[in-house]
Amino acid sequence: MDAAALAGLCALLARGAPDVRLPEGVSCPAVAVGPPSPSTVDLRALTASYAARDAIARVTYAEAGNQGDSGLAAVVYTILNRLQDGRWGGDVDAVVNARGQFEPVMRVGGDWRRLPPVGAANQARIDTILNLALDGRLPDLTHGARY
């Protein structure tokens, strides 16, 4: 089996694809085969509230508002990856306010609420990026980065 086919098969397993089996003698060491672990974070639930969406939009726009959609997506994914990791806190508020992490938040005293609100068009733009990421329809260009 060539490396690309094996990588694709391992990626399917990582996503919990049903009825996918590895050939005899082949393993994906970085992939836990079987259903997702119960400790998997429900990113959709953590980002559903108005406050969570507002926090993500303000921090994302303050960090990368001049960098186009790919820059915005990188910040959105960094926030999602940190939520998934858990070391920065268990909700969006904790992640974006984590000490010393997002320069614009540090600049306004450590609370994302002090960042200027984003306009309706930019909120919709960032919400679209976030929704596509949560739906798995926008690749993580950061490759899981948390910084």
Phi and psi in radians as a Rosetta constraint file:
Dihedral C 1 N 2 CA 2 C 2 CIRCULARHARMONIC -1.317 0.35
Dihedral N 2 CA 2 C 2 N 3 CIRCULARHARMONIC 2.837 0.35
Dihedral C 2 N 3 CA 3 C 3 CIRCULARHARMONIC -1.075 0.35
Dihedral N 3 CA 3 C 3 N 4 CIRCULARHARMONIC -0.687 0.35
Dihedral C 3 N 4 CA 4 C 4 CIRCULARHARMONIC -1.151 0.35
Dihedral N 4 CA 4 C 4 N 5 CIRCULARHARMONIC -0.729 0.35
Dihedral C 4 N 5 CA 5 C 5 CIRCULARHARMONIC -1.132 0.35
Dihedral N 5 CA 5 C 5 N 6 CIRCULARHARMONIC -0.711 0.35
Dihedral C 5 N 6 CA 6 C 6 CIRCULARHARMONIC -1.134 0.35
Dihedral N 6 CA 6 C 6 N 7 CIRCULARHARMONIC -0.736 0.35
Dihedral C 6 N 7 CA 7 C 7 CIRCULARHARMONIC -1.086 0.35
Dihedral N 7 CA 7 C 7 N 8 CIRCULARHARMONIC -0.730 0.35
Dihedral C 7 N 8 CA 8 C 8 CIRCULARHARMONIC -1.100 0.35
Dihedral N 8 CA 8 C 8 N 9 CIRCULARHARMONIC -0.740 0.35
Dihedral C 8 N 9 CA 9 C 9 CIRCULARHARMONIC -1.114 0.35
Dihedral N 9 CA 9 C 9 N 10 CIRCULARHARMONIC -0.748 0.35
Dihedral C 9 N 10 CA 10 C 10 CIRCULARHARMONIC -1.128 0.35
Dihedral N 10 CA 10 C 10 N 11 CIRCULARHARMONIC -0.652 0.35
Dihedral C 10 N 11 CA 11 C 11 CIRCULARHARMONIC -1.126 0.35
Dihedral N 11 CA 11 C 11 N 12 CIRCULARHARMONIC -0.710 0.35
Dihedral C 11 N 12 CA 12 C 12 CIRCULARHARMONIC -1.068 0.35
Dihedral N 12 CA 12 C 12 N 13 CIRCULARHARMONIC -0.748 0.35
Dihedral C 12 N 13 CA 13 C 13 CIRCULARHARMONIC -1.106 0.35
Dihedral N 13 CA 13 C 13 N 14 CIRCULARHARMONIC -0.691 0.35
Dihedral C 13 N 14 CA 14 C 14 CIRCULARHARMONIC -1.102 0.35
Dihedral N 14 CA 14 C 14 N 15 CIRCULARHARMONIC -0.525 0.35
Dihedral C 14 N 15 CA 15 C 15 CIRCULARHARMONIC -1.502 0.35
Dihedral N 15 CA 15 C 15 N 16 CIRCULARHARMONIC -0.024 0.35
Dihedral C 15 N 16 CA 16 C 16 CIRCULARHARMONIC 1.383 0.35
Dihedral N 16 CA 16 C 16 N 17 CIRCULARHARMONIC 0.487 0.35
Dihedral C 16 N 17 CA 17 C 17 CIRCULARHARMONIC -1.058 0.35
Dihedral N 17 CA 17 C 17 N 18 CIRCULARHARMONIC 2.301 0.35
Dihedral C 17 N 18 CA 18 C 18 CIRCULARHARMONIC -1.271 0.35
Dihedral N 18 CA 18 C 18 N 19 CIRCULARHARMONIC 2.651 0.35
Dihedral C 18 N 19 CA 19 C 19 CIRCULARHARMONIC 1.001 0.35
Dihedral N 19 CA 19 C 19 N 20 CIRCULARHARMONIC 0.532 0.35
Dihedral C 19 N 20 CA 20 C 20 CIRCULARHARMONIC -1.839 0.35
Dihedral N 20 CA 20 C 20 N 21 CIRCULARHARMONIC 2.166 0.35
Dihedral C 20 N 21 CA 21 C 21 CIRCULARHARMONIC -2.164 0.35
Dihedral N 21 CA 21 C 21 N 22 CIRCULARHARMONIC 2.515 0.35
Dihedral C 21 N 22 CA 22 C 22 CIRCULARHARMONIC -1.418 0.35
Dihedral N 22 CA 22 C 22 N 23 CIRCULARHARMONIC 2.546 0.35
Dihedral C 22 N 23 CA 23 C 23 CIRCULARHARMONIC -1.099 0.35
Dihedral N 23 CA 23 C 23 N 24 CIRCULARHARMONIC 2.732 0.35
Dihedral C 23 N 24 CA 24 C 24 CIRCULARHARMONIC -0.900 0.35
Dihedral N 24 CA 24 C 24 N 25 CIRCULARHARMONIC 2.263 0.35
Dihedral C 24 N 25 CA 25 C 25 CIRCULARHARMONIC 1.450 0.35
Dihedral N 25 CA 25 C 25 N 26 CIRCULARHARMONIC 0.030 0.35
Dihedral C 25 N 26 CA 26 C 26 CIRCULARHARMONIC -1.905 0.35
Dihedral N 26 CA 26 C 26 N 27 CIRCULARHARMONIC 2.418 0.35
Dihedral C 26 N 27 CA 27 C 27 CIRCULARHARMONIC -2.411 0.35
Dihedral N 27 CA 27 C 27 N 28 CIRCULARHARMONIC 2.726 0.35
Dihedral C 27 N 28 CA 28 C 28 CIRCULARHARMONIC -1.999 0.35
Dihedral N 28 CA 28 C 28 N 29 CIRCULARHARMONIC 1.604 0.35
Dihedral C 28 N 29 CA 29 C 29 CIRCULARHARMONIC -1.074 0.35
Dihedral N 29 CA 29 C 29 N 30 CIRCULARHARMONIC -0.498 0.35
Dihedral C 29 N 30 CA 30 C 30 CIRCULARHARMONIC -1.525 0.35
Dihedral N 30 CA 30 C 30 N 31 CIRCULARHARMONIC 0.003 0.35
Dihedral C 30 N 31 CA 31 C 31 CIRCULARHARMONIC -2.026 0.35
Dihedral N 31 CA 31 C 31 N 32 CIRCULARHARMONIC 2.217 0.35
Dihedral C 31 N 32 CA 32 C 32 CIRCULARHARMONIC -1.490 0.35
Dihedral N 32 CA 32 C 32 N 33 CIRCULARHARMONIC 2.010 0.35
Dihedral C 32 N 33 CA 33 C 33 CIRCULARHARMONIC -1.339 0.35
Dihedral N 33 CA 33 C 33 N 34 CIRCULARHARMONIC 2.384 0.35
Dihedral C 33 N 34 CA 34 C 34 CIRCULARHARMONIC 2.111 0.35
Dihedral N 34 CA 34 C 34 N 35 CIRCULARHARMONIC -2.976 0.35
Dihedral C 34 N 35 CA 35 C 35 CIRCULARHARMONIC -1.164 0.35
Dihedral N 35 CA 35 C 35 N 36 CIRCULARHARMONIC 2.715 0.35
Dihedral C 35 N 36 CA 36 C 36 CIRCULARHARMONIC -1.000 0.35
Dihedral N 36 CA 36 C 36 N 37 CIRCULARHARMONIC 2.560 0.35
Dihedral C 36 N 37 CA 37 C 37 CIRCULARHARMONIC -1.210 0.35
Dihedral N 37 CA 37 C 37 N 38 CIRCULARHARMONIC 2.633 0.35
Dihedral C 37 N 38 CA 38 C 38 CIRCULARHARMONIC -1.114 0.35
Dihedral N 38 CA 38 C 38 N 39 CIRCULARHARMONIC -0.299 0.35
Dihedral C 38 N 39 CA 39 C 39 CIRCULARHARMONIC -1.442 0.35
Dihedral N 39 CA 39 C 39 N 40 CIRCULARHARMONIC 0.012 0.35
Dihedral C 39 N 40 CA 40 C 40 CIRCULARHARMONIC -1.082 0.35
Dihedral N 40 CA 40 C 40 N 41 CIRCULARHARMONIC 2.299 0.35
Dihedral C 40 N 41 CA 41 C 41 CIRCULARHARMONIC -1.369 0.35
Dihedral N 41 CA 41 C 41 N 42 CIRCULARHARMONIC 2.378 0.35
Dihedral C 41 N 42 CA 42 C 42 CIRCULARHARMONIC -1.519 0.35
Dihedral N 42 CA 42 C 42 N 43 CIRCULARHARMONIC 1.535 0.35
Dihedral C 42 N 43 CA 43 C 43 CIRCULARHARMONIC -1.087 0.35
Dihedral N 43 CA 43 C 43 N 44 CIRCULARHARMONIC -0.615 0.35
Dihedral C 43 N 44 CA 44 C 44 CIRCULARHARMONIC -1.067 0.35
Dihedral N 44 CA 44 C 44 N 45 CIRCULARHARMONIC -0.764 0.35
Dihedral C 44 N 45 CA 45 C 45 CIRCULARHARMONIC -1.174 0.35
Dihedral N 45 CA 45 C 45 N 46 CIRCULARHARMONIC -0.686 0.35
Dihedral C 45 N 46 CA 46 C 46 CIRCULARHARMONIC -1.213 0.35
Dihedral N 46 CA 46 C 46 N 47 CIRCULARHARMONIC -0.360 0.35
Dihedral C 46 N 47 CA 47 C 47 CIRCULARHARMONIC -1.944 0.35
Dihedral N 47 CA 47 C 47 N 48 CIRCULARHARMONIC 0.228 0.35
Dihedral C 47 N 48 CA 48 C 48 CIRCULARHARMONIC -1.423 0.35
Dihedral N 48 CA 48 C 48 N 49 CIRCULARHARMONIC -0.514 0.35
Dihedral C 48 N 49 CA 49 C 49 CIRCULARHARMONIC -1.291 0.35
Dihedral N 49 CA 49 C 49 N 50 CIRCULARHARMONIC 2.775 0.35
Dihedral C 49 N 50 CA 50 C 50 CIRCULARHARMONIC -1.042 0.35
Dihedral N 50 CA 50 C 50 N 51 CIRCULARHARMONIC -0.760 0.35
Dihedral C 50 N 51 CA 51 C 51 CIRCULARHARMONIC -1.097 0.35
Dihedral N 51 CA 51 C 51 N 52 CIRCULARHARMONIC -0.729 0.35
Dihedral C 51 N 52 CA 52 C 52 CIRCULARHARMONIC -1.123 0.35
Dihedral N 52 CA 52 C 52 N 53 CIRCULARHARMONIC -0.761 0.35
Dihedral C 52 N 53 CA 53 C 53 CIRCULARHARMONIC -1.139 0.35
Dihedral N 53 CA 53 C 53 N 54 CIRCULARHARMONIC -0.682 0.35
Dihedral C 53 N 54 CA 54 C 54 CIRCULARHARMONIC -1.134 0.35
Dihedral N 54 CA 54 C 54 N 55 CIRCULARHARMONIC -0.767 0.35
Dihedral C 54 N 55 CA 55 C 55 CIRCULARHARMONIC -1.075 0.35
Dihedral N 55 CA 55 C 55 N 56 CIRCULARHARMONIC -0.833 0.35
Dihedral C 55 N 56 CA 56 C 56 CIRCULARHARMONIC -1.061 0.35
Dihedral N 56 CA 56 C 56 N 57 CIRCULARHARMONIC -0.766 0.35
Dihedral C 56 N 57 CA 57 C 57 CIRCULARHARMONIC -1.137 0.35
Dihedral N 57 CA 57 C 57 N 58 CIRCULARHARMONIC -0.807 0.35
Dihedral C 57 N 58 CA 58 C 58 CIRCULARHARMONIC -1.095 0.35
Dihedral N 58 CA 58 C 58 N 59 CIRCULARHARMONIC -0.821 0.35
Dihedral C 58 N 59 CA 59 C 59 CIRCULARHARMONIC -1.177 0.35
Dihedral N 59 CA 59 C 59 N 60 CIRCULARHARMONIC -0.768 0.35
Dihedral C 59 N 60 CA 60 C 60 CIRCULARHARMONIC -1.065 0.35
Dihedral N 60 CA 60 C 60 N 61 CIRCULARHARMONIC -0.819 0.35
Dihedral C 60 N 61 CA 61 C 61 CIRCULARHARMONIC -1.173 0.35
Dihedral N 61 CA 61 C 61 N 62 CIRCULARHARMONIC -0.690 0.35
Dihedral C 61 N 62 CA 62 C 62 CIRCULARHARMONIC -1.131 0.35
Dihedral N 62 CA 62 C 62 N 63 CIRCULARHARMONIC -0.626 0.35
Dihedral C 62 N 63 CA 63 C 63 CIRCULARHARMONIC -1.341 0.35
Dihedral N 63 CA 63 C 63 N 64 CIRCULARHARMONIC -0.715 0.35
Dihedral C 63 N 64 CA 64 C 64 CIRCULARHARMONIC -2.443 0.35
Dihedral N 64 CA 64 C 64 N 65 CIRCULARHARMONIC 0.418 0.35
Dihedral C 64 N 65 CA 65 C 65 CIRCULARHARMONIC -1.047 0.35
Dihedral N 65 CA 65 C 65 N 66 CIRCULARHARMONIC -0.375 0.35
Dihedral C 65 N 66 CA 66 C 66 CIRCULARHARMONIC -1.803 0.35
Dihedral N 66 CA 66 C 66 N 67 CIRCULARHARMONIC 0.229 0.35
Dihedral C 66 N 67 CA 67 C 67 CIRCULARHARMONIC -1.953 0.35
Dihedral N 67 CA 67 C 67 N 68 CIRCULARHARMONIC 0.178 0.35
Dihedral C 67 N 68 CA 68 C 68 CIRCULARHARMONIC 1.336 0.35
Dihedral N 68 CA 68 C 68 N 69 CIRCULARHARMONIC 3.141 0.35
Dihedral C 68 N 69 CA 69 C 69 CIRCULARHARMONIC -1.108 0.35
Dihedral N 69 CA 69 C 69 N 70 CIRCULARHARMONIC -0.609 0.35
Dihedral C 69 N 70 CA 70 C 70 CIRCULARHARMONIC -1.194 0.35
Dihedral N 70 CA 70 C 70 N 71 CIRCULARHARMONIC -0.638 0.35
Dihedral C 70 N 71 CA 71 C 71 CIRCULARHARMONIC -1.167 0.35
Dihedral N 71 CA 71 C 71 N 72 CIRCULARHARMONIC -0.731 0.35
Dihedral C 71 N 72 CA 72 C 72 CIRCULARHARMONIC -1.092 0.35
Dihedral N 72 CA 72 C 72 N 73 CIRCULARHARMONIC -0.764 0.35
Dihedral C 72 N 73 CA 73 C 73 CIRCULARHARMONIC -1.088 0.35
Dihedral N 73 CA 73 C 73 N 74 CIRCULARHARMONIC -0.643 0.35
Dihedral C 73 N 74 CA 74 C 74 CIRCULARHARMONIC -1.095 0.35
Dihedral N 74 CA 74 C 74 N 75 CIRCULARHARMONIC -0.720 0.35
Dihedral C 74 N 75 CA 75 C 75 CIRCULARHARMONIC -1.217 0.35
Dihedral N 75 CA 75 C 75 N 76 CIRCULARHARMONIC -0.748 0.35
Dihedral C 75 N 76 CA 76 C 76 CIRCULARHARMONIC -0.992 0.35
Dihedral N 76 CA 76 C 76 N 77 CIRCULARHARMONIC -0.830 0.35
Dihedral C 76 N 77 CA 77 C 77 CIRCULARHARMONIC -1.147 0.35
Dihedral N 77 CA 77 C 77 N 78 CIRCULARHARMONIC -0.618 0.35
Dihedral C 77 N 78 CA 78 C 78 CIRCULARHARMONIC -1.062 0.35
Dihedral N 78 CA 78 C 78 N 79 CIRCULARHARMONIC -0.748 0.35
Dihedral C 78 N 79 CA 79 C 79 CIRCULARHARMONIC -1.116 0.35
Dihedral N 79 CA 79 C 79 N 80 CIRCULARHARMONIC -0.817 0.35
Dihedral C 79 N 80 CA 80 C 80 CIRCULARHARMONIC -1.087 0.35
Dihedral N 80 CA 80 C 80 N 81 CIRCULARHARMONIC -0.734 0.35
Dihedral C 80 N 81 CA 81 C 81 CIRCULARHARMONIC -1.124 0.35
Dihedral N 81 CA 81 C 81 N 82 CIRCULARHARMONIC -0.647 0.35
Dihedral C 81 N 82 CA 82 C 82 CIRCULARHARMONIC -1.220 0.35
Dihedral N 82 CA 82 C 82 N 83 CIRCULARHARMONIC -0.650 0.35
Dihedral C 82 N 83 CA 83 C 83 CIRCULARHARMONIC -1.072 0.35
Dihedral N 83 CA 83 C 83 N 84 CIRCULARHARMONIC -0.798 0.35
Dihedral C 83 N 84 CA 84 C 84 CIRCULARHARMONIC -1.089 0.35
Dihedral N 84 CA 84 C 84 N 85 CIRCULARHARMONIC -0.668 0.35
Dihedral C 84 N 85 CA 85 C 85 CIRCULARHARMONIC -1.212 0.35
Dihedral N 85 CA 85 C 85 N 86 CIRCULARHARMONIC -0.757 0.35
Dihedral C 85 N 86 CA 86 C 86 CIRCULARHARMONIC 1.578 0.35
Dihedral N 86 CA 86 C 86 N 87 CIRCULARHARMONIC -0.234 0.35
Dihedral C 86 N 87 CA 87 C 87 CIRCULARHARMONIC -1.265 0.35
Dihedral N 87 CA 87 C 87 N 88 CIRCULARHARMONIC -0.269 0.35
Dihedral C 87 N 88 CA 88 C 88 CIRCULARHARMONIC -1.775 0.35
Dihedral N 88 CA 88 C 88 N 89 CIRCULARHARMONIC 0.023 0.35
Dihedral C 88 N 89 CA 89 C 89 CIRCULARHARMONIC 2.227 0.35
Dihedral N 89 CA 89 C 89 N 90 CIRCULARHARMONIC 3.000 0.35
Dihedral C 89 N 90 CA 90 C 90 CIRCULARHARMONIC -1.775 0.35
Dihedral N 90 CA 90 C 90 N 91 CIRCULARHARMONIC 0.069 0.35
Dihedral C 90 N 91 CA 91 C 91 CIRCULARHARMONIC -2.577 0.35
Dihedral N 91 CA 91 C 91 N 92 CIRCULARHARMONIC 2.983 0.35
Dihedral C 91 N 92 CA 92 C 92 CIRCULARHARMONIC -1.044 0.35
Dihedral N 92 CA 92 C 92 N 93 CIRCULARHARMONIC -0.763 0.35
Dihedral C 92 N 93 CA 93 C 93 CIRCULARHARMONIC -0.971 0.35
Dihedral N 93 CA 93 C 93 N 94 CIRCULARHARMONIC -0.829 0.35
Dihedral C 93 N 94 CA 94 C 94 CIRCULARHARMONIC -1.133 0.35
Dihedral N 94 CA 94 C 94 N 95 CIRCULARHARMONIC -0.713 0.35
Dihedral C 94 N 95 CA 95 C 95 CIRCULARHARMONIC -1.138 0.35
Dihedral N 95 CA 95 C 95 N 96 CIRCULARHARMONIC -0.850 0.35
Dihedral C 95 N 96 CA 96 C 96 CIRCULARHARMONIC -1.321 0.35
Dihedral N 96 CA 96 C 96 N 97 CIRCULARHARMONIC -0.384 0.35
Dihedral C 96 N 97 CA 97 C 97 CIRCULARHARMONIC -1.679 0.35
Dihedral N 97 CA 97 C 97 N 98 CIRCULARHARMONIC 0.029 0.35
Dihedral C 97 N 98 CA 98 C 98 CIRCULARHARMONIC -0.951 0.35
Dihedral N 98 CA 98 C 98 N 99 CIRCULARHARMONIC 2.328 0.35
Dihedral C 98 N 99 CA 99 C 99 CIRCULARHARMONIC -1.008 0.35
Dihedral N 99 CA 99 C 99 N 100 CIRCULARHARMONIC 2.240 0.35
Dihedral C 99 N 100 CA 100 C 100 CIRCULARHARMONIC 1.278 0.35
Dihedral N 100 CA 100 C 100 N 101 CIRCULARHARMONIC 0.344 0.35
Dihedral C 100 N 101 CA 101 C 101 CIRCULARHARMONIC -1.805 0.35
Dihedral N 101 CA 101 C 101 N 102 CIRCULARHARMONIC -0.898 0.35
Dihedral C 101 N 102 CA 102 C 102 CIRCULARHARMONIC -1.898 0.35
Dihedral N 102 CA 102 C 102 N 103 CIRCULARHARMONIC 2.020 0.35
Dihedral C 102 N 103 CA 103 C 103 CIRCULARHARMONIC -0.945 0.35
Dihedral N 103 CA 103 C 103 N 104 CIRCULARHARMONIC -0.787 0.35
Dihedral C 103 N 104 CA 104 C 104 CIRCULARHARMONIC -1.084 0.35
Dihedral N 104 CA 104 C 104 N 105 CIRCULARHARMONIC -0.603 0.35
Dihedral C 104 N 105 CA 105 C 105 CIRCULARHARMONIC -1.201 0.35
Dihedral N 105 CA 105 C 105 N 106 CIRCULARHARMONIC -0.728 0.35
Dihedral C 105 N 106 CA 106 C 106 CIRCULARHARMONIC -1.072 0.35
Dihedral N 106 CA 106 C 106 N 107 CIRCULARHARMONIC -0.706 0.35
Dihedral C 106 N 107 CA 107 C 107 CIRCULARHARMONIC -1.086 0.35
Dihedral N 107 CA 107 C 107 N 108 CIRCULARHARMONIC -0.507 0.35
Dihedral C 107 N 108 CA 108 C 108 CIRCULARHARMONIC -1.781 0.35
Dihedral N 108 CA 108 C 108 N 109 CIRCULARHARMONIC 0.338 0.35
Dihedral C 108 N 109 CA 109 C 109 CIRCULARHARMONIC 1.670 0.35
Dihedral N 109 CA 109 C 109 N 110 CIRCULARHARMONIC 0.214 0.35
Dihedral C 109 N 110 CA 110 C 110 CIRCULARHARMONIC 1.608 0.35
Dihedral N 110 CA 110 C 110 N 111 CIRCULARHARMONIC 0.183 0.35
Dihedral C 110 N 111 CA 111 C 111 CIRCULARHARMONIC -2.311 0.35
Dihedral N 111 CA 111 C 111 N 112 CIRCULARHARMONIC 2.071 0.35
Dihedral C 111 N 112 CA 112 C 112 CIRCULARHARMONIC -0.992 0.35
Dihedral N 112 CA 112 C 112 N 113 CIRCULARHARMONIC -0.443 0.35
Dihedral C 112 N 113 CA 113 C 113 CIRCULARHARMONIC -1.132 0.35
Dihedral N 113 CA 113 C 113 N 114 CIRCULARHARMONIC -0.313 0.35
Dihedral C 113 N 114 CA 114 C 114 CIRCULARHARMONIC -1.464 0.35
Dihedral N 114 CA 114 C 114 N 115 CIRCULARHARMONIC -0.146 0.35
Dihedral C 114 N 115 CA 115 C 115 CIRCULARHARMONIC -1.304 0.35
Dihedral N 115 CA 115 C 115 N 116 CIRCULARHARMONIC 2.614 0.35
Dihedral C 115 N 116 CA 116 C 116 CIRCULARHARMONIC -1.141 0.35
Dihedral N 116 CA 116 C 116 N 117 CIRCULARHARMONIC 2.480 0.35
Dihedral C 116 N 117 CA 117 C 117 CIRCULARHARMONIC -1.087 0.35
Dihedral N 117 CA 117 C 117 N 118 CIRCULARHARMONIC 2.651 0.35
Dihedral C 117 N 118 CA 118 C 118 CIRCULARHARMONIC -1.590 0.35
Dihedral N 118 CA 118 C 118 N 119 CIRCULARHARMONIC 2.657 0.35
Dihedral C 118 N 119 CA 119 C 119 CIRCULARHARMONIC -1.205 0.35
Dihedral N 119 CA 119 C 119 N 120 CIRCULARHARMONIC 2.938 0.35
Dihedral C 119 N 120 CA 120 C 120 CIRCULARHARMONIC -1.031 0.35
Dihedral N 120 CA 120 C 120 N 121 CIRCULARHARMONIC -0.703 0.35
Dihedral C 120 N 121 CA 121 C 121 CIRCULARHARMONIC -1.142 0.35
Dihedral N 121 CA 121 C 121 N 122 CIRCULARHARMONIC -0.756 0.35
Dihedral C 121 N 122 CA 122 C 122 CIRCULARHARMONIC -1.244 0.35
Dihedral N 122 CA 122 C 122 N 123 CIRCULARHARMONIC -0.595 0.35
Dihedral C 122 N 123 CA 123 C 123 CIRCULARHARMONIC -1.074 0.35
Dihedral N 123 CA 123 C 123 N 124 CIRCULARHARMONIC -0.788 0.35
Dihedral C 123 N 124 CA 124 C 124 CIRCULARHARMONIC -1.109 0.35
Dihedral N 124 CA 124 C 124 N 125 CIRCULARHARMONIC -0.675 0.35
Dihedral C 124 N 125 CA 125 C 125 CIRCULARHARMONIC -1.097 0.35
Dihedral N 125 CA 125 C 125 N 126 CIRCULARHARMONIC -0.812 0.35
Dihedral C 125 N 126 CA 126 C 126 CIRCULARHARMONIC -1.248 0.35
Dihedral N 126 CA 126 C 126 N 127 CIRCULARHARMONIC -0.673 0.35
Dihedral C 126 N 127 CA 127 C 127 CIRCULARHARMONIC -1.046 0.35
Dihedral N 127 CA 127 C 127 N 128 CIRCULARHARMONIC -0.689 0.35
Dihedral C 127 N 128 CA 128 C 128 CIRCULARHARMONIC -1.110 0.35
Dihedral N 128 CA 128 C 128 N 129 CIRCULARHARMONIC -0.796 0.35
Dihedral C 128 N 129 CA 129 C 129 CIRCULARHARMONIC -1.046 0.35
Dihedral N 129 CA 129 C 129 N 130 CIRCULARHARMONIC -0.797 0.35
Dihedral C 129 N 130 CA 130 C 130 CIRCULARHARMONIC -1.082 0.35
Dihedral N 130 CA 130 C 130 N 131 CIRCULARHARMONIC -0.803 0.35
Dihedral C 130 N 131 CA 131 C 131 CIRCULARHARMONIC -1.097 0.35
Dihedral N 131 CA 131 C 131 N 132 CIRCULARHARMONIC -0.743 0.35
Dihedral C 131 N 132 CA 132 C 132 CIRCULARHARMONIC -1.102 0.35
Dihedral N 132 CA 132 C 132 N 133 CIRCULARHARMONIC -0.688 0.35
Dihedral C 132 N 133 CA 133 C 133 CIRCULARHARMONIC -1.130 0.35
Dihedral N 133 CA 133 C 133 N 134 CIRCULARHARMONIC -0.801 0.35
Dihedral C 133 N 134 CA 134 C 134 CIRCULARHARMONIC -1.132 0.35
Dihedral N 134 CA 134 C 134 N 135 CIRCULARHARMONIC -0.558 0.35
Dihedral C 134 N 135 CA 135 C 135 CIRCULARHARMONIC -1.402 0.35
Dihedral N 135 CA 135 C 135 N 136 CIRCULARHARMONIC -0.115 0.35
Dihedral C 135 N 136 CA 136 C 136 CIRCULARHARMONIC 1.332 0.35
Dihedral N 136 CA 136 C 136 N 137 CIRCULARHARMONIC 0.330 0.35
Dihedral C 136 N 137 CA 137 C 137 CIRCULARHARMONIC -1.778 0.35
Dihedral N 137 CA 137 C 137 N 138 CIRCULARHARMONIC 0.015 0.35
Dihedral C 137 N 138 CA 138 C 138 CIRCULARHARMONIC -2.196 0.35
Dihedral N 138 CA 138 C 138 N 139 CIRCULARHARMONIC 1.987 0.35
Dihedral C 138 N 139 CA 139 C 139 CIRCULARHARMONIC -1.081 0.35
Dihedral N 139 CA 139 C 139 N 140 CIRCULARHARMONIC 2.563 0.35
Dihedral C 139 N 140 CA 140 C 140 CIRCULARHARMONIC -1.404 0.35
Dihedral N 140 CA 140 C 140 N 141 CIRCULARHARMONIC 1.706 0.35
Dihedral C 140 N 141 CA 141 C 141 CIRCULARHARMONIC -1.158 0.35
Dihedral N 141 CA 141 C 141 N 142 CIRCULARHARMONIC -0.267 0.35
Dihedral C 141 N 142 CA 142 C 142 CIRCULARHARMONIC -1.492 0.35
Dihedral N 142 CA 142 C 142 N 143 CIRCULARHARMONIC -0.179 0.35
Dihedral C 142 N 143 CA 143 C 143 CIRCULARHARMONIC 0.984 0.35
Dihedral N 143 CA 143 C 143 N 144 CIRCULARHARMONIC 0.750 0.35
Dihedral C 143 N 144 CA 144 C 144 CIRCULARHARMONIC 1.518 0.35
Dihedral N 144 CA 144 C 144 N 145 CIRCULARHARMONIC 0.187 0.35
Dihedral C 144 N 145 CA 145 C 145 CIRCULARHARMONIC -1.060 0.35
Dihedral N 145 CA 145 C 145 N 146 CIRCULARHARMONIC 2.552 0.35
Dihedral C 145 N 146 CA 146 C 146 CIRCULARHARMONIC -2.042 0.35
Dihedral N 146 CA 146 C 146 N 147 CIRCULARHARMONIC -0.025 0.35
